[in-house]
Amino acid sequence: FKAGEKVALSLRPEAVHIDWMKSGQGENQFKTTVEYLTYLGESEQFLLKTKGGESLKVNFYHAPEHDFHVGSEVGCFISTINTE
């Protein structure tokens, strides 16, 4: 594909990470808004909406305590290194 060309992108829900410390720094950062979140025992599932209107389902295992709720702005990133 060429620069500026639209592409389709598929990500595993666990590949998207939340900036829990709200630092706003790092590679591949983008802002989202929480549309829905649910606690599932050892994990939490978030439905996030990007500024472009795309929805992302994101799973977090052993997520730290946080104050995010529906409507919260959340910084996210996609790691350039696969550590799993």
JOLINUR-V816113 format. One line per field, one symbol per residue. ss: DSSP state (H for helix, E for strand, L for the rest). phi: phi as a letter, one per 20 degrees, with the letter a starting at -180 (. if undefined). burial: + if it has 9 or more other C-alpha atoms within 8 Angstrom, else -. A space follows every 10 residues. Layout:
BEGIN
ss=???
phi=???
burial=???
END
This chain:
BEGIN
ss=LLLLLLLLLL LLHHHEEELL LLLLLLLLEE EEEEEEEEEL LLEEEEEEEE LLLLEEEEEE ELLLLLLLLL LLEEEEEELL LLLL
phi=.dgnffcecc cfgeeedeeg elfmdoeleb eccfeabbec neccdddddf fenfececdc elfffbdfbg nfececbdfe ceed
burial=---------- --+-+++-+- --------+- +++++++--- --++++++++ -----+++++ ---------+ ---++++++- ----
END
